[in-house]
Every structure is written in C-alpha cells, then in structure tokens.
C-alpha cells in the first residue's frame, strides 16, 4: 500500500509573519513512503483558504480556486504533473505543489487538511484508498492597528483633545515599491457638542 507524508512549509519569499487578509505562497510537499504507487490524490479542507498554483500567473483576491471538484471550493484534486508518471506518485517519490493560503481573522488560525489517495497498483474493481491528515496552525497578526485616546485640553476649558494612532504591520521595501495608507474620513462623535476634524 502507498503511504503519504504531507509537509506544508512557507515559500522562501514568504516572511515569517502572516497578516490578516494576506495571501502568501507556501509549498505542499507530498512524499510516498509506501511500497505501492499512489494515485487520485484528493484534498478536503475546512474552508476555501487554499489555492493550488498551476502557473506563474499573478494570483488575484477574487480569482477562482483551482483544481476544485464541486462548488464548495474545499475539495480539490492534487495535480501530479511533476511526478515521474503522470497522475501517479511512485514509491519513494516526492513532489512539491505550490499553493497560496489566504488568512483572515486574527489570532491562531487552524487549517485542516484531509487527503484521500488510492493504490494505483490495485487490480480490484473497487480501488483501495487510504487517508492522511494534516493540521497547520498559523499565528495571524493584525495588519493595521488603531488606538484612540481622549484627554482634557489644558489651554481651553471644556474642550478635549482626541489623539488617534494608526500603525501598520505591513513591511514595505521603500526602494522596490511604494505604499500608502489613505483614510477617506475620520469621524468623531460627541454627546455634548458637535466636533470637527
């Protein structure tokens, strides 16, 4: 029987931190440690957070999830194009499948993966299959944090000073690209008097 080992690791270009809403590239490494070839490798995820990269094209946020089977976006067929034989992972063979992962929310994110694969050497009418599970826990940091404080004014009695601090966790290499954060509006609400910014 085949025996599948799964390793998911960040790409060389991916930084150590993952931010909310960020799409980052990872490598899905599949190794057949068994004595029979594996075929028809399917992947079921807990949410549509993973996209299999099939070309060097730029990934867009609203692009389709690739290799999906069905409308949910959580069941995918793993392409074995890099394998020695098309659609078969031979014993002792390892392939790397580039994937992109989109994180949302904050805190620790748990990504569950359930792999189903068949014995390619089986001659039975109903192919024998096995399962492999993988859990990836990723700490996700906020991409933008904002804090506000209100202090009484020392110079004008009855007035207050609103201080707003916004910090970005995004790393931007100023030599290679330019980025800016633009606030379209900042609204202050007061119960006692109208305020303007």
C-alpha positions as CSV (number, residue, x, y, z in Angstrom):
1,X,0.0,0.0,0.0
2,X,1.1,3.6,-0.5
3,X,1.8,5.8,2.5
4,X,1.5,9.5,2.0
5,X,3.5,12.0,4.1
6,X,2.4,15.7,3.9
7,X,4.6,18.7,4.8
8,X,3.3,22.3,4.3
9,X,6.0,25.0,4.6
10,X,6.3,28.7,3.8
11,X,7.9,29.6,0.5
12,X,11.3,31.3,0.5
13,X,9.7,34.6,-0.4
14,X,7.1,34.4,2.4
15,X,8.1,36.3,5.5
16,X,7.9,34.7,9.0
17,X,4.8,36.6,9.9
18,X,1.4,36.2,8.4
19,X,-1.0,39.2,8.4
20,X,-4.8,39.4,8.3
21,X,-6.1,39.2,4.7
22,X,-2.7,38.4,3.3
23,X,-2.3,35.9,0.5
24,X,1.1,34.1,0.9
25,X,2.8,31.4,-1.1
26,X,3.5,28.0,0.5
27,X,4.9,24.7,-0.6
28,X,2.9,21.5,-0.2
29,X,5.3,18.6,-0.2
30,X,3.9,15.1,-0.8
31,X,6.1,12.0,-0.3
32,X,5.1,8.4,-0.9
33,X,6.8,6.4,1.8
34,X,4.9,3.2,1.0
35,X,5.7,0.3,-1.3
36,X,3.0,0.9,-3.9
37,X,2.3,3.9,-6.2
38,X,-0.4,6.4,-5.1
39,X,-2.9,7.9,-7.5
40,X,-6.1,10.1,-7.5
41,X,-4.9,12.2,-4.5
42,X,-7.8,14.4,-3.3
43,X,-7.7,17.1,-0.7
44,X,-10.6,18.3,1.5
45,X,-10.1,21.5,3.6
46,X,-12.1,23.0,6.4
47,X,-12.7,26.3,4.4
48,X,-11.8,27.7,0.9
49,X,-8.5,29.2,2.2
50,X,-6.1,27.2,-0.1
51,X,-5.5,27.7,-3.8
52,X,-3.3,25.4,-5.9
53,X,-1.0,27.4,-8.1
54,X,-0.7,25.9,-11.6
55,X,1.2,28.6,-13.4
56,X,3.4,31.7,-12.7
57,X,0.4,34.0,-13.2
58,X,-0.3,36.6,-10.5
59,X,-2.9,35.4,-8.0
60,X,-5.9,37.8,-7.6
61,X,-8.1,38.0,-4.5
62,X,-11.2,37.4,-6.5
63,X,-9.7,34.7,-8.8
64,X,-11.1,31.2,-8.9
65,X,-9.9,28.4,-6.6
66,X,-8.0,26.0,-8.8
67,X,-8.4,22.2,-9.1
68,X,-11.7,22.3,-7.3
69,X,-14.2,19.5,-7.5
70,X,-17.7,20.8,-6.9
71,X,-18.9,24.3,-6.0
72,X,-17.8,24.5,-2.3
73,X,-14.1,25.3,-3.0
74,X,-13.0,22.9,-0.3
75,X,-12.5,19.7,-2.3
76,X,-9.6,19.6,-4.7
77,X,-7.7,17.1,-6.9
78,X,-3.9,17.4,-6.4
79,X,-2.2,17.7,-9.8
80,X,0.8,15.3,-10.1
81,X,2.4,16.9,-13.1
82,X,5.8,16.9,-11.6
83,X,5.7,13.2,-10.9
84,X,7.7,10.6,-13.0
85,X,4.5,9.2,-14.3
86,X,1.5,11.5,-14.9
87,X,-1.1,11.3,-12.1
88,X,0.9,8.6,-10.2
89,X,3.2,9.2,-7.2
90,X,5.7,6.3,-7.2
91,X,7.2,4.7,-4.0
92,X,10.0,6.9,-2.7
93,X,9.0,9.8,-4.9
94,X,8.4,13.4,-3.6
95,X,6.8,16.2,-5.4
96,X,6.2,19.9,-4.4
97,X,3.0,21.6,-5.2
98,X,3.0,25.4,-4.9
99,X,-0.1,26.7,-3.1
100,X,-1.3,30.1,-1.9
101,X,-3.0,30.5,1.5
102,X,-5.3,33.4,2.4
103,X,-5.6,34.2,6.1
104,X,-8.4,36.1,7.7
105,X,-9.3,37.0,11.2
106,X,-6.8,37.3,14.0
107,X,-5.0,35.0,16.5
108,X,-4.1,31.4,15.8
109,X,-5.7,30.0,12.6
110,X,-6.1,26.2,12.3
111,X,-6.1,24.9,8.7
112,X,-7.3,21.3,8.5
113,X,-6.4,19.1,5.5
114,X,-7.7,15.6,4.8
115,X,-6.0,13.7,1.9
116,X,-7.6,10.6,0.3
117,X,-5.5,8.6,-2.1
118,X,-5.7,5.3,-3.9
119,X,-3.4,2.3,-4.5
120,X,-2.5,2.7,-8.2
121,X,-1.3,-0.9,-8.4
122,X,-4.6,-2.4,-7.2
123,X,-6.4,-4.6,-9.7
124,X,-9.6,-4.7,-7.9
125,X,-12.8,-3.2,-9.3
126,X,-13.2,-1.0,-6.2
127,X,-9.9,0.7,-5.7
128,X,-8.5,0.6,-2.1
129,X,-7.9,4.0,-0.6
130,X,-6.2,5.5,2.4
131,X,-6.3,8.7,4.4
132,X,-3.7,11.2,5.6
133,X,-4.5,14.2,7.9
134,X,-2.6,17.4,8.3
135,X,-3.2,20.3,10.6
136,X,-1.4,23.6,10.1
137,X,-1.6,26.2,12.9
138,X,-0.6,29.7,11.9
139,X,-0.4,32.8,14.1
140,X,-2.1,35.6,12.2
141,X,-1.2,39.2,13.2
142,X,-3.4,42.3,12.6
143,X,-2.3,44.2,9.5
144,X,-3.4,47.6,10.8
145,X,-3.9,48.5,14.5
146,X,-5.6,51.7,15.6
147,X,-5.9,53.2,19.1
148,X,-7.5,56.4,20.2
149,X,-7.3,58.4,23.4
150,X,-9.2,61.4,24.7
151,X,-7.6,64.0,27.1
152,X,-8.9,67.2,28.5
153,X,-7.4,70.3,27.0
154,X,-5.2,72.3,29.3
155,X,-5.4,75.6,27.3
156,X,-9.2,75.7,26.6
157,X,-11.5,74.8,29.4
158,X,-14.3,72.4,28.5
159,X,-12.6,71.1,25.3
160,X,-10.8,67.8,24.7
161,X,-8.0,66.6,22.5
162,X,-8.6,63.4,20.5
163,X,-5.4,61.5,19.7
164,X,-5.5,58.8,17.0
165,X,-2.6,56.4,16.4
166,X,-2.6,54.1,13.4
167,X,0.2,51.6,12.9
168,X,0.8,49.2,10.1
169,X,2.4,45.8,10.4
170,X,3.0,45.6,6.6
171,X,6.6,45.5,5.6
172,X,7.3,47.6,2.5
173,X,10.7,47.9,1.0
174,X,10.7,51.5,0.0
175,X,13.4,51.0,-2.6
176,X,11.3,48.5,-4.6
177,X,7.8,49.7,-4.1
178,X,5.7,52.5,-2.8
179,X,2.7,52.1,-0.5
180,X,0.5,54.5,1.3
181,X,-2.5,54.3,3.7
182,X,-5.2,56.8,3.0
183,X,-8.1,57.5,5.3
184,X,-11.2,58.7,3.4
185,X,-12.8,60.0,6.5
186,X,-12.3,60.1,10.2
187,X,-15.4,60.8,12.2
188,X,-15.6,61.9,15.8
189,X,-18.9,61.7,17.7
190,X,-19.5,63.8,20.8
191,X,-22.5,63.6,23.1
192,X,-22.2,67.2,24.2
193,X,-21.2,69.3,21.2
194,X,-20.6,68.9,17.5
195,X,-16.9,68.3,16.7
196,X,-14.9,68.7,13.6
197,X,-11.6,67.2,12.4
